Amino acid sequence: MAGSRASLKVIAPQASGVRAAAPVNATQRIVDSITTAIVERRLMPGTKLAEQQIADIFQVSRTLVRQALNQLSRDRLVTLSPARGAHVAQPSLEEARQVFETRKMLEAAMVKQLCAHATDAQLVQLRAHLRQEADAVARTDVAGRTRLLADFHVLLARLLGNEVLAELLADLLSRCSLIALMYQSSHSAEHSADEHIAIVDAIERRDARAAVKLMEAHLGNVERNLQRHPRAGDLASALLP
């Protein structure tokens, strides 16, 4: 995610004993790493984010960690409590419903526009992304395929030339990752990748009605896999290299 939440790239902690050159960069690096751990499903909802432990991992002061946690709190990825400290957020099933409802509205409009405006070069870019998804699925690269399956949706927004929409969608995808960590049953990454192919096929045919239906069905399939059994996780195993 270097410098952009929409890119969702891992920002690795610095080696032990090395201090960050710029506090702002160090703060953003912590934000990006925690967000990426959530998106890649390595950091579970409810995990306690101990300031000192994070400071030790990144070799920075607790002040910088506190700044990062405050930013994550504003993004609704972390909850802060004077009594309990910081924890990865635990969204409710009602919030999950609202997030998916919002995504359906946004992404249905996105694919409809792409059917009208996508260029041949953009279709080539989408096909290249689909090949990366398929490769990650075939290699059982869990972190890679999770990131790529999410980035597909951000890429659709970027192809429309709308960075505000891309960043908004990236935020929603981060929250979806939290929701999936808590409530999603075993979901086939291969099936999701196949649904992405069908969506791109419809865009290439300029079939807006089919593209919208396929996107709504795709998001509906993910939402229907939610269940009421939260899980717990560990901070160090998610953030340590």
C-alpha positions in Angstrom: 0.0 0.0 0.0 3.0 2.3 -0.2 1.4 5.7 -0.1 -2.0 4.6 -1.3 -4.6 2.5 0.6 -6.1 1.4 -2.7 -3.0 -0.6 -3.8 -3.1 -2.9 -0.8 0.6 -3.8 -0.9 2.5 -5.1 2.1 4.8 -2.7 3.8 7.3 -4.8 5.7 8.7 -3.7 9.1 12.2 -2.4 9.2 15.0 -4.6 10.5 15.6 -4.7 14.3 17.5 -1.7 15.6 16.8 0.5 12.6 14.8 3.6 13.4 12.4 5.2 10.8 13.9 8.2 9.1 10.6 10.2 9.0 7.9 9.8 11.7 5.1 10.4 9.1 6.5 7.6 7.0 6.8 5.3 10.0 3.2 6.0 11.0 1.9 5.3 7.6 4.0 2.1 7.4 2.3 0.8 10.5 -1.1 1.8 9.2 -0.4 0.0 5.9 1.0 -3.1 7.4 -2.0 -3.6 9.8 -4.4 -2.9 7.0 -2.7 -5.3 4.7 -2.7 -8.0 7.4 -6.5 -7.5 7.7 -7.0 -7.6 3.9 -4.9 -10.7 3.6 -6.8 -12.3 6.5 -3.7 -12.7 8.7 -5.0 -10.4 11.5 -8.3 -11.5 13.0 -11.1 -9.3 14.4 -10.9 -8.7 18.1 -7.1 -9.1 18.2 -5.6 -6.8 20.8 -3.2 -4.2 19.3 -0.8 -3.6 22.1 1.1 -0.4 21.6 4.4 -1.5 23.1 4.4 -4.8 21.1 3.8 -2.9 17.8 6.5 -0.3 18.8 8.9 -3.2 19.3 8.0 -4.9 16.0 8.5 -1.7 14.0 11.3 -0.2 16.2 9.4 3.1 16.7 8.1 5.1 19.6 4.7 4.4 21.2 3.7 7.9 20.1 3.9 6.9 16.4 2.0 3.7 17.1 -0.7 5.7 18.8 -1.0 8.0 15.8 -1.3 4.9 13.5 -4.0 3.4 15.7 -5.9 6.7 15.7 -5.9 6.7 11.9 -7.0 3.1 11.7 -9.8 4.0 14.2 -11.0 6.7 11.9 -11.1 4.2 9.1 -13.2 1.9 11.3 -10.7 -0.9 11.1 -9.7 -0.5 14.8 -11.7 0.3 17.9 -10.2 2.3 20.7 -11.3 2.2 24.3 -9.8 3.9 27.4 -10.4 0.8 29.4 -9.5 -2.0 26.9 -7.0 -0.3 24.6 -7.0 -0.9 20.8 -8.5 -4.0 19.1 -9.1 -4.9 15.5 -12.7 -4.0 14.9 -15.5 -6.6 15.1 -18.3 -5.6 12.7 -21.8 -6.9 13.3 -23.8 -8.9 10.8 -26.0 -5.8 10.2 -22.9 -3.8 9.3 -21.9 -6.6 7.0 -25.3 -6.4 5.3 -24.9 -2.7 4.8 -21.4 -2.9 3.5 -22.4 -5.5 0.8 -25.5 -3.5 -0.1 -23.2 -0.4 -0.6 -20.8 -2.4 -2.7 -23.6 -3.8 -4.9 -24.8 -0.3 -5.7 -21.3 1.0 -6.5 -20.0 -1.9 -8.4 -23.2 -2.5 -10.5 -22.8 1.1 -11.7 -19.1 0.6 -12.3 -19.5 -2.4 -14.6 -22.3 -0.7 -16.5 -20.0 2.2 -17.2 -17.2 0.0 -18.2 -19.4 -1.8 -20.7 -19.8 1.5 -22.5 -16.3 3.0 -22.1 -13.7 0.2 -21.6 -11.0 0.3 -24.2 -9.2 -2.6 -25.8 -6.1 -1.8 -23.8 -8.1 -1.8 -20.6 -9.6 -5.2 -21.4 -6.0 -6.5 -22.0 -5.2 -5.1 -18.5 -8.2 -6.9 -17.0 -7.2 -10.2 -18.7 -3.7 -9.9 -17.3 -5.1 -9.4 -13.8 -7.3 -12.5 -14.2 -4.3 -14.6 -15.2 -2.5 -13.4 -12.0 -5.6 -14.5 -10.0 -5.6 -17.9 -11.7 -1.9 -18.4 -11.1 -2.2 -17.5 -7.4 -5.2 -19.9 -7.0 -3.3 -22.7 -8.8 -0.2 -22.2 -6.5 -2.5 -22.1 -3.4 -1.0 -18.6 -2.6 -3.6 -17.7 0.0 -2.2 -14.2 0.7 -1.6 -13.4 -2.9 -5.0 -14.7 -4.2 -6.8 -12.8 -1.4 -5.1 -9.6 -2.4 -5.6 -10.1 -6.1 -9.3 -11.0 -5.7 -9.9 -7.8 -3.8 -7.7 -5.7 -6.2 -9.9 -6.8 -9.1 -12.7 -4.6 -7.8 -10.4 -1.7 -7.2 -9.0 -2.1 -10.7 -12.5 -1.8 -12.2 -12.9 1.6 -10.5 -9.4 2.7 -11.6 -10.2 1.9 -15.2 -13.0 4.4 -15.0 -10.4 7.1 -14.1 -12.0 7.7 -10.7 -9.4 7.6 -7.9 -11.9 8.7 -5.3 -14.1 5.8 -6.2 -11.1 3.4 -6.1 -10.1 4.6 -2.7 -13.7 4.3 -1.4 -13.9 0.8 -2.7 -10.6 -0.1 -1.2 -11.9 1.1 2.2 -15.1 -1.0 1.8 -13.0 -4.0 0.8 -10.9 -3.7 3.9 -14.1 -3.7 6.0 -15.3 -6.7 4.0 -12.1 -8.5 4.9 -12.8 -8.0 8.6 -16.4 -9.2 8.0 -15.2 -12.3 6.2 -12.6 -13.1 8.9 -15.5 -13.1 11.5 -18.4 -14.6 9.6 -17.4 -16.2 6.3 -17.4 -20.0 6.0 -14.9 -21.8 3.7 -15.2 -20.0 0.3 -13.7 -21.2 -2.9 -11.2 -18.7 -4.3 -11.3 -20.6 -7.6 -15.1 -20.0 -7.8 -14.6 -16.2 -7.2 -11.9 -16.1 -9.9 -14.3 -17.8 -12.3 -17.0 -15.2 -11.5 -14.5 -12.5 -12.2 -13.8 -14.0 -15.6 -17.5 -14.1 -16.4 -17.8 -10.4 -15.4 -14.9 -9.4 -17.7 -16.4 -11.5 -20.5 -19.7 -9.5 -20.2 -17.8 -6.2 -20.2 -15.9 -7.3 -23.4 -19.2 -8.2 -25.1 -20.6 -4.7 -24.0 -23.4 -6.6 -22.3 -24.2 -4.2 -19.5 -27.3 -6.1 -18.3 -25.3 -9.3 -17.9 -22.3 -7.6 -16.3 -24.6 -6.0 -13.6 -26.3 -9.3 -12.9 -23.0 -11.2 -12.7 -21.5 -8.6 -10.3 -24.6 -8.6 -8.1 -24.6 -12.4 -8.1 -20.9 -12.5 -7.3 -21.2 -10.2 -4.3 -24.4 -12.0 -3.2 -22.5 -15.4 -3.2 -19.8 -13.9 -0.9 -22.4 -12.4 1.4 -24.4 -15.7 1.6 -21.3 -17.5 2.9 -21.4 -15.4 6.1 -22.0 -17.3 9.4 -22.2 -16.4 13.1 -19.0 -17.9 14.4 -16.3 -15.2 15.1 -12.7 -16.4 15.3 -9.7 -15.0 17.2 -6.1 -14.3 16.1 -2.6 -13.2 17.1 -0.9 -9.9 16.5 2.8 -11.0 16.4 2.2 -13.8 13.9 0.3 -11.4 11.6 2.9 -8.6 11.6 6.3 -10.2 12.1 8.1 -11.1 8.9 
